[in-house]
Amino acid sequence: MSGTSLTITILGSGTSHGVPMIACDCPVCTSADPHDKRTRTSIAIAYTDGRDESLTTSLLVDTSPELRLQCVANNIRRVDAVLYTHHHIDHLAGLDDLRRFNWVQGGEVPCYGLPQTLERLRSMFAYAFEDDSGHPSATPLLSLHEIGGLFNIGGRTITPIPLLHDRMPVLGFRIGNFAYCTDLSEIPPDSWPLLTGLDVLILEAVRKKPHPAHLTLEQAIDHAGRIGARQTYFTHIAHQLGHEETTRTLPPSIALAHDGLIIQSS
């Protein structure tokens, strides 16, 4: 099963404000380059079960505020589970759009996260976890699952990667030879070995100026070199980094992600 391929779709590649930002006239926010239009960070991952190629699993990582628009734009027609990196609003706010997948699939959507992430979901979206039998279509049908180690979805092992977002514990995820690490300022020592032998890495690179909770472009380039994936894509990109200008400065094995980008990995 480890040899089956993954298809990763970048649903959103922007920071919590998105790009263009509200009331900003900077060169990137006013750019005509479609690569500079960045919704909030999220990805979709699709793969088949190695035992039965007719069984396809479709995962989301996070539910951004633009989830409905992202799913329509990228033809996402199924969500078998959601993996949550952490509990900040730009990674949770689209949860209600999962209601549509309940109807399409005829069942609940499992959601996986750290205990503090699941608690935030319960508090922010209390209506989703209360019995409202009179109006079932108004409530997403979800099940919450605490991540405490390796777990399996659709015949593939999901490896959680502990990261730090300033002082807050967050998660990256590895499936096969692909890893996704967004919203981080530090990779703890015990997590570096979980990132060896990668085919594809998606890593955040927020801007050039230092940030207490995010990797700068320089730090991300350094981390990517140390990890040594065959190809690295940077995401969670702020409006200080224009796509074309920044791309010219990157090594051949590193590129900026953009909304709608489709990546293949093993």
Order of alpha helices (4+ residues) and beta strands (2+ residues): beta-beta-beta-alpha-beta-alpha-beta-alpha-beta-beta-beta-beta-beta-beta-alpha-beta-alpha-beta-beta
